[in-house]
Amino acid sequence: MPETAAKPSKRATAAPKPKAKAKGAATQENVSKAYKDVSKPIKYSPELLAEIFRRISTGESLLKICGEVGMPTRQAVYNWVSGDESLALQFARAREEGCDAMAEQSLAIMDGEPLAVFDEAGNKRYDSGSIAWNKNRAEHRLKLLACWNPNKYGTKVQHAGDVDNPLRIEVQSEADTYLATLLKNIELTKQVDANE
């Protein structure tokens, strides 16, 4: 039998396949455009903070807002808010309204029609990937809301007391009534025996 050379493995000889760029894929241009110039800090202004609060109340994240050019950093917003009680209350109110907006967004996502696909015969069917993607988007929002505001959006049923509403146990027993009646009967029996 003639000697043959060993076949090299496919891994060793196969050239790497070029990856197709996904739509909206991160390229160096996109990445550099996404980062803003943070060398110049943004100064506080009531109008700017009011705009940030308005956008938060619509369900937009502070991270997204502060990532835009012309907006302060997240830390700057937190510093502004922590220094003033009235701003802290406005920020908390905007966050609460933002949570409500996210709950409404979740409902709108699930109420929306999934991507329709038509086959060669013209029959309409729904794309299962689109349905799963929308379901994940809605569920993720609801899970975040349950973490951020468990009293309002959580699913936990609490059987124990908490700080705001402590658990009180009231026991009503008829033993006291029976004991009082028994003692009265014993006393009456002693009186009857004494009179005889």
LUMMI-858110 format. One record per residue (C-alpha): residue in one letter; residue number from 1; x, y, z. Coordinates in steps of 0.5 Angstrom, whole numbers, plus 500, padded with zeros to 3 digits. Layout:
N
NODE,A,NUM,X,Y,Z
...
//
This chain:
196
NODE,M,1,500,500,500
NODE,P,2,503,507,498
NODE,E,3,504,512,503
NODE,T,4,500,518,503
NODE,A,5,501,524,507
NODE,A,6,497,526,513
NODE,K,7,491,530,511
NODE,P,8,492,537,515
NODE,S,9,486,539,519
NODE,K,10,481,544,516
NODE,R,11,482,548,522
NODE,A,12,489,549,520
NODE,T,13,488,550,513
NODE,A,14,481,554,512
NODE,A,15,482,561,512
NODE,P,16,478,566,516
NODE,K,17,471,568,513
NODE,P,18,470,575,513
NODE,K,19,464,577,518
NODE,A,20,459,581,515
NODE,K,21,457,588,518
NODE,A,22,451,588,521
NODE,K,23,446,594,520
NODE,G,24,448,599,525
NODE,A,25,454,595,527
NODE,A,26,460,599,531
NODE,T,27,465,602,527
NODE,Q,28,471,606,529
NODE,E,29,467,612,526
NODE,N,30,460,610,530
NODE,V,31,464,609,536
NODE,S,32,468,616,536
NODE,K,33,461,620,534
NODE,A,34,458,616,540
NODE,Y,35,463,619,545
NODE,K,36,462,626,547
NODE,D,37,467,631,549
NODE,V,38,468,631,556
NODE,S,39,473,636,557
NODE,K,40,469,642,558
NODE,P,41,464,641,564
NODE,I,42,457,643,563
NODE,K,43,455,649,567
NODE,Y,44,448,648,571
NODE,S,45,442,651,569
NODE,P,46,435,651,571
NODE,E,47,433,650,564
NODE,L,48,438,644,562
NODE,L,49,436,641,569
NODE,A,50,428,642,567
NODE,E,51,429,638,560
NODE,I,52,433,633,563
NODE,F,53,427,632,568
NODE,R,54,422,632,562
NODE,R,55,426,627,558
NODE,I,56,427,622,565
NODE,S,57,419,623,566
NODE,T,58,418,620,559
NODE,G,59,422,614,560
NODE,E,60,428,616,557
NODE,S,61,435,613,561
NODE,L,62,439,618,564
NODE,L,63,445,614,561
NODE,K,64,442,616,554
NODE,I,65,441,623,556
NODE,C,66,448,624,559
NODE,G,67,451,621,553
NODE,E,68,449,626,548
NODE,V,69,453,632,546
NODE,G,70,451,639,550
NODE,M,71,449,635,556
NODE,P,72,452,634,563
NODE,T,73,455,627,566
NODE,R,74,451,623,570
NODE,Q,75,455,625,576
NODE,A,76,454,632,575
NODE,V,77,447,631,575
NODE,Y,78,447,627,581
NODE,N,79,451,632,584
NODE,W,80,446,638,582
NODE,V,81,440,634,585
NODE,S,82,444,632,592
NODE,G,83,445,639,593
NODE,D,84,438,641,593
NODE,E,85,432,638,597
NODE,S,86,427,641,592
NODE,L,87,431,638,586
NODE,A,88,431,632,589
NODE,L,89,424,631,590
NODE,Q,90,423,633,582
NODE,F,91,428,628,580
NODE,A,92,424,623,584
NODE,R,93,418,625,581
NODE,A,94,421,625,574
NODE,R,95,423,618,576
NODE,E,96,417,615,578
NODE,E,97,413,618,572
NODE,G,98,419,615,568
NODE,C,99,417,608,571
NODE,D,100,410,609,569
NODE,A,101,412,611,562
NODE,M,102,416,605,561
NODE,A,103,410,600,564
NODE,E,104,406,604,558
NODE,Q,105,411,602,553
NODE,S,106,411,595,555
NODE,L,107,404,595,554
NODE,A,108,405,598,547
NODE,I,109,410,593,545
NODE,M,110,406,587,547
NODE,D,111,399,591,544
NODE,G,112,403,592,537
NODE,E,113,403,588,531
NODE,P,114,409,583,530
NODE,L,115,413,583,524
NODE,A,116,408,580,518
NODE,V,117,412,575,513
NODE,F,118,408,573,507
NODE,D,119,410,567,503
NODE,E,120,410,565,496
NODE,A,121,403,564,496
NODE,G,122,401,571,499
NODE,N,123,399,568,506
NODE,K,124,401,572,512
NODE,R,125,404,569,518
NODE,Y,126,408,573,524
NODE,D,127,415,572,524
NODE,S,128,417,568,531
NODE,G,129,423,572,532
NODE,S,130,420,578,532
NODE,I,131,415,576,537
NODE,A,132,420,573,542
NODE,W,133,424,580,541
NODE,N,134,418,584,543
NODE,K,135,416,579,549
NODE,N,136,423,580,551
NODE,R,137,423,588,551
NODE,A,138,417,588,554
NODE,E,139,419,583,560
NODE,H,140,425,586,561
NODE,R,141,422,593,562
NODE,L,142,417,590,567
NODE,K,143,423,586,571
NODE,L,144,427,593,571
NODE,L,145,421,596,574
NODE,A,146,420,591,579
NODE,C,147,427,592,582
NODE,W,148,426,599,582
NODE,N,149,420,600,585
NODE,P,150,418,593,588
NODE,N,151,412,596,592
NODE,K,152,408,598,585
NODE,Y,153,411,594,580
NODE,G,154,413,588,584
NODE,T,155,410,581,584
NODE,K,156,411,579,591
NODE,V,157,406,578,596
NODE,Q,158,408,580,603
NODE,H,159,405,576,609
NODE,A,160,410,580,614
NODE,G,161,409,587,616
NODE,D,162,414,592,614
NODE,V,163,416,599,616
NODE,D,164,410,603,614
NODE,N,165,405,598,615
NODE,P,166,407,593,621
NODE,L,167,404,587,622
NODE,R,168,399,586,628
NODE,I,169,396,580,630
NODE,E,170,389,580,634
NODE,V,171,387,574,638
NODE,Q,172,380,574,641
NODE,S,173,379,568,646
NODE,E,174,373,566,649
NODE,A,175,377,563,655
NODE,D,176,377,569,659
NODE,T,177,369,569,658
NODE,Y,178,369,562,660
NODE,L,179,374,563,666
NODE,A,180,370,569,669
NODE,T,181,363,564,668
NODE,L,182,367,558,672
NODE,L,183,369,563,678
NODE,K,184,362,566,678
NODE,N,185,359,559,679
NODE,I,186,364,557,684
NODE,E,187,363,563,688
NODE,L,188,355,562,688
NODE,T,189,356,554,690
NODE,K,190,360,557,696
NODE,Q,191,355,561,698
NODE,V,192,349,556,697
NODE,D,193,353,551,701
NODE,A,194,354,556,707
NODE,N,195,347,558,707
NODE,E,196,345,551,708
//
